[in-house]
Amino acid sequence: MKYFKDEDILHLAITDEVEAKSVELSPNVTAEVNEKGDLIGIEILEASSFIRDSILESSQAKLLELKQAV
């Protein structure tokens, strides 16, 4: 895993294989695949916002579940 602070990009490498193609999974999230189409990495642009929003979203969902259980 590498984080490029100046660009706010998080790169998650699964293997060190050569990227043959990339596929946009959602805005700012790209899957990198090898020649066989196997996932070899994920790149997240605007990573700090993406991580923050993901954590907030999952936390709010859990808190809502807890409130409903009480």
C-alpha positions as a Markdown table, in Angstrom:
| # | Residue | x | y | z |
|---|---|---|---|---|
| 1 | Met | 0.0 | 0.0 | 0.0 |
| 2 | Lys | 1.3 | 3.4 | -0.9 |
| 3 | Tyr | -0.1 | 6.8 | -0.2 |
| 4 | Phe | 0.9 | 9.8 | -2.3 |
| 5 | Lys | 0.1 | 12.7 | -0.1 |
| 6 | Asp | 0.6 | 15.5 | -2.6 |
| 7 | Glu | -1.8 | 13.9 | -5.1 |
| 8 | Asp | -4.0 | 12.4 | -2.4 |
| 9 | Ile | -3.9 | 9.0 | -4.1 |
| 10 | Leu | -3.9 | 5.6 | -2.4 |
| 11 | His | -2.6 | 2.7 | -4.3 |
| 12 | Leu | -3.3 | -0.8 | -3.1 |
| 13 | Ala | -1.1 | -3.4 | -4.8 |
| 14 | Ile | -2.1 | -7.0 | -4.6 |
| 15 | Thr | 0.8 | -8.2 | -6.8 |
| 16 | Asp | 3.8 | -6.6 | -8.6 |
| 17 | Glu | 2.6 | -7.8 | -12.0 |
| 18 | Val | 2.4 | -5.4 | -14.9 |
| 19 | Glu | -0.9 | -3.6 | -15.4 |
| 20 | Ala | -2.5 | -4.5 | -18.7 |
| 21 | Lys | -5.8 | -2.6 | -18.3 |
| 22 | Ser | -7.7 | -0.5 | -15.7 |
| 23 | Val | -11.4 | -0.5 | -15.1 |
| 24 | Glu | -13.3 | 2.3 | -13.3 |
| 25 | Leu | -15.3 | 0.8 | -10.5 |
| 26 | Ser | -16.8 | 4.0 | -9.3 |
| 27 | Pro | -15.8 | 7.7 | -9.5 |
| 28 | Asn | -12.2 | 8.0 | -8.3 |
| 29 | Val | -11.8 | 4.2 | -7.8 |
| 30 | Thr | -10.0 | 2.2 | -10.4 |
| 31 | Ala | -9.2 | -1.5 | -10.6 |
| 32 | Glu | -6.0 | -2.5 | -12.2 |
| 33 | Val | -5.9 | -5.9 | -14.0 |
| 34 | Asn | -3.2 | -8.1 | -15.6 |
| 35 | Glu | -3.3 | -9.7 | -19.0 |
| 36 | Lys | -5.5 | -12.5 | -17.7 |
| 37 | Gly | -8.0 | -10.0 | -16.3 |
| 38 | Asp | -7.0 | -10.8 | -12.7 |
| 39 | Leu | -7.1 | -8.0 | -10.2 |
| 40 | Ile | -3.6 | -6.8 | -9.3 |
| 41 | Gly | -4.3 | -3.5 | -7.6 |
| 42 | Ile | -6.7 | -0.7 | -6.8 |
| 43 | Glu | -6.1 | 3.1 | -7.1 |
| 44 | Ile | -8.2 | 5.6 | -5.2 |
| 45 | Leu | -8.1 | 9.2 | -6.1 |
| 46 | Glu | -9.1 | 11.8 | -3.5 |
| 47 | Ala | -8.3 | 9.1 | -1.1 |
| 48 | Ser | -8.7 | 11.1 | 2.1 |
| 49 | Ser | -12.3 | 12.1 | 1.2 |
| 50 | Phe | -13.1 | 8.6 | 0.1 |
| 51 | Ile | -11.8 | 7.0 | 3.3 |
| 52 | Arg | -13.5 | 9.6 | 5.5 |
| 53 | Asp | -16.8 | 9.2 | 3.7 |
| 54 | Ser | -16.7 | 5.4 | 3.8 |
| 55 | Ile | -16.0 | 5.4 | 7.5 |
| 56 | Leu | -18.7 | 7.9 | 8.3 |
| 57 | Glu | -21.2 | 6.1 | 6.2 |
| 58 | Ser | -20.6 | 2.7 | 7.8 |
| 59 | Ser | -20.4 | 4.2 | 11.3 |
| 60 | Gln | -23.7 | 6.0 | 10.8 |
| 61 | Ala | -25.4 | 2.8 | 9.6 |
| 62 | Lys | -24.1 | 0.9 | 12.6 |
| 63 | Leu | -25.3 | 3.6 | 15.0 |
| 64 | Leu | -28.7 | 3.6 | 13.3 |
| 65 | Glu | -28.9 | -0.2 | 13.8 |
| 66 | Leu | -28.0 | 0.2 | 17.5 |
| 67 | Lys | -30.7 | 2.9 | 18.0 |
| 68 | Gln | -33.3 | 0.7 | 16.4 |
| 69 | Ala | -32.3 | -2.2 | 18.6 |
| 70 | Val | -32.8 | -0.2 | 21.8 |
